[in-house]
Every structure is written in structure tokens, then in C-alpha cells.
Amino acid sequence: MIAVRLAAVLVLVLSGAEAKSAPLLDDEAQRRLFDLKSGDPALVREAFERVGEVGDERFVAPLIELLRARQIPIADAFVPRELVTLLEQLSGAELGSDWPAWVEWYSGTELVPPPGFTGWKGSLYSRVDRNFGRLLPLGAPVRIRVEEIVWGGVGFEGIPALDGPPVQPAEDAEWLPDGAAVFGLELGGESRAYPLRILDWHELANDELGGIPVSLAWCTLCGSGIAYDRRARDGETYDFGSSGFLMRSNKLMVDRQTSSLWNQLTGEPVVGPLVDGPPLRLAVLPSVTTTWGEWKRRHPRTTVLSRSTGHQRNYSPGAAYADYFASDELMFPVRAKLGRLGAKQRVFGLARDGRARAWALETVGRHRVLNDRLDGLAVVLIAAGQAVRVEGTSLRSGLARNYEAGLELRAYARGRHRLTAGATQDELLDETGALWKLSEEALTGPAGERLERLPGVTAYWFGWVAYHATTSLYEDARIERK
């Protein structure tokens, strides 16, 4: 009966035999929205028929969600099989049951969902994990298109963050070979290395270094490892976990104080109580991707995360994500039409006063020292050594995988100077031939002049451009478009 009546409505609308009426009034639209997931076959049927009759395109978003929910599956079995037909009728697109294609298509539209959509979506995904309803409650303040939030395949904090992780001095970390990929961070006179083989399994480390509370957020999907100062402008210190949600294949963090969702790549709250308050953005701290051996050379008194995390994980290189890191393929939808670079080419990005610029890592590595500008700011990018490589074995496929994890790259505000490579990786020369020394905090000249470090972000191109759509890109004719 559902199929017959709904099919009749669709035939009339698609053939033009029935004029398209005005969209539903908001009260009815919200009621029909919740009817779609009510579990009552009669209410579901009436909602589908009514939406089809008026052609209310606001229901494109919930229909895409139901398509995904039916595939997981968490949607009720009696969601009509004509769902795709209605979706294509409302949208004008013909993408069938290809859910990722629908998400990417939707990201390029200006469509809006029916009122109450955020709470409806949270309620729908609470069938996966009841905590999701708390993260996307009815009436939650939002700063993003909630329609683009997707479930990442794990539950709330299903990827466990490391809180106050145990560390050990360098001399005790015999288990970590010199070639191992690490994130390096120096604050307040203290230095610490965070091995990627550990962070691959945890993606967040809420830590304290040099008296500063930090959160090292590692988005494995978009390739961005960012160190944030957990002290926000509102005077609060936040600690973070993985929400289980993504947007544009970028992880959405959740703070444990307010249950607000945060964008990992921008350090801003995007859904929840904190969106209603004064604008917040966590300060990015300078960090670097390098090898354990190189980090020890520069910082012989460094500490490093211990393998004794309290979690049972295989911390061998590449165990968690080697298949993904070694492939050009993506796991989740991203914004279409990236252009200019391949989606998973790695870039180094700087953002300042609403402007952004990116440099392909292979370009900076080829130049070693690259003088450039970000709008009115003169910058210098300095690459040391070769790309940081990982040779590992995937637990999923059991196959050996080799891949690049990044490049040891630092950026500084160069002021009036133009710098070139010196005799060693730690030395540079200015336009007069004067010698400058490199450190994590600054470049120091012969008279004690300091050129301050700039906190940049290394990420896959798709991750960077997803949230810096107007970014400029340093163009090099020799760059390979992968």
C-alpha cells in the first residue's frame, strides 16, 4: 500500500500533471520530519506522500540521512524503497543509492534542512550510540551545516584519547627506532615527542608541557596533527575526546566540559553551548613532524610518550592506518572540485587574519629554504632532511605498506630579511651573509635579533582546502599533480 500510493504521487509530480505547491509550514515540516523516523508505518507513509506532493526540497537532507541509515543499518525496515526516487525528485540530481556522492553533491548546494533537523539527526544516530543525541540535541546552536556531519564508524570516544599520558626519558625509549615518525613539541623549556604509531590509535593527547595545558589532535583521515593550547579565551581549560562524528572527512572533537563539538582543523566550537558564547578559537602551538633520531639530536633531554598507555593496542608502525596512508583513496565524502592538487597531497598551511596560504611539501622540500609572503606577512619556510617515511604492516590487510608521514618543516616571520640555506640544517644565511641559528621558538641572528616561529598545519590538501576554501597556493611548475 505504501509503495502504490507513494508511487502514484511521484508519477504525478514528475510528469508535471500536478503543480508544485508551496513548501510546508515550519510546524508541519518539523512534525513530518520526526514522523520519518517514528517507526510507525502509517506516519512514515504519510510523511513521504506529503513531502512528495508539495516538493519540499528541505527534505533532501533528511532523505540523504535515511539513505545512510538504511545502509548502516539503523533505519526502520519500512522506510519505503522509493526513498531514492523521492530524493532524486526533490533534488533534481540522479545519484541513485551512492551515499558519498549525495553528501558531496549536497555540500555544493545552498539547501537548508527542515526546522528541528539537528535534534532529529542526533536522535537518529542515537540508535548507534545514545551519546550522539547529547551531541546533536534539539535546538543546539550551530556554526556549520549539520547536514555535512557524518558518522565515522565508531561510538562516542570509541577512539580513546590519552589523558595525562605516561612519558619516559629518551634514553629509556629503546623500543623506538631513530627512523620512527614523531610529532615534536617544545614549550617552556620542555620538549616532548609523540610517536605517530601511538597517536594513530588515540588521535588525541591531553597533556601538559612546560606548564601549558596542550592537546595534540591528530586527524588520521585528513593527515593533520595540530598542537592546541587548551586554555581558551573564555578563561576555561578544556580537554578533548573523539566525538565519533566527522565533517568533510575531518574529525570533530568534543570537549568534556560542555559536550560541544569542535573542528579539529580550525580549533573552533561548531555545535553546542559554546557556539552561543563569545567567539572561541584555540591557539595553535608550533609543532613539527620529524623522526625520533632527529628530534633527539636537537633535544637530547626530551621525553617521549611511553607505550604503557593503559590500552591494549598494537603500537607497531602502520598497524592502524597503513592501508589508508599508503593509498590515494578516501574513506569518507569530501567537498568536490578540489582542483590544483591531488586530494591526498600533503601541504603546509598558514592562516592569519582570515587569509590562508598553502605550500606543497614536495615543493618546500625541493627548495629547502623558501621565502614567500602570506598577504602582508613575509615568511620563510625551512625544510630539514628528506620526507619522513614509515615502513609498517597493516593489521587490517596484513600487508607491508610504505608511506610518507610528512616533512620536517618549520615556518618563521622573516621580517625584512631574505634567507638562504647555511652549511648545516640548523644554520641559515641572510642577505648580508650573516649567520642565523634555528630553534623551535625562533631564528636567532648574530646580534641576538629574533625571527619568531609561526604555527602552521600540515594536512592533506583536501583537509586544508575544506576549511580554507579561498586559500592561495604557492605554485611551482615542477610540482607533480598526483
Buried (B, 14 or more C-beta within 10 A) or exposed (E): EBEEBBBEBBEBBBEEEBEEEEBBEEEBBBBBBBBBBEEEBEBBBBBBBBBBBBBBBBBBBBBBBBBBBBEEEBBBEEBBEBBBBBBBBBBEBEBEEEBBBBBBBBBEBEBEBBBBBBBBBBBBBBBBBEBBBBBBBBEBBBBBBBBBBBBBEBBBBBBBBBBEBEBBEBEEBEEBEEBBBBBBBBBEEBBBBBBBBBBBBBBBBBBBBEEBBBBBBBBBBBBBBBBBBBBBEEEEBBBBBBBBBBBBBBBBBBBBBBBBBBBBBBBBBBBBBBBEBEEBBBBBBBBBBBBBEBBBBBBEEBBBBBBEBEEEBEBEBBBBBBBBBBEEEBBBBBBEEBEBBBBBBBBBBBBBEEBBBBBBBBBBBEBBBBBBEBEEBBBBBBBBBEBBEBEBBBBEEEEEBEBBBBBBBBBBBBBEBBBEBBEEBBEBBBEEEEEBBBEBEBBBBEEEBBBEBBBBBBBBBBBBBBBBEEBBBBEBEEBEEE
